[in-house]
Amino acid sequence: MARSRNPARRRLSAVLNREVPVVLALGVVAWLAPGTPSRVAGWTMVAVLIVTPVGRVGWLARRWMRFDPRFAWTAWGLLGAITAATALAVVLR
């Protein structure tokens, strides 16, 4: 795969590439560690897996505001729906 000349894209790619081994390590710890460390590693792994795509949508929404506001507003709407669903889940818990 060719390396992007866009520095913003390279930064995002670097962040996403660093998260893969983090999730893998957390998964191994959750699998092998006993008791509380296993639970903490498992929940942390799930949080990273959820936050990563949401963070990317936020990054893209901010970036798209300059180039194509229609896509940006769609992304902001998606983030708003995710926020509303999270708040509802916390309240109804």
Secondary structure, 3 states (H helix, E strand, C coil): CCCCCCHHHHHHHHHHHHHHHHHHHHHHHHHHCCHHHHHHHHHHHHHHHHHHHHHHHHHHHHHHHHHCHHHHHHHHHHHHHHHHHHHHHHHCC
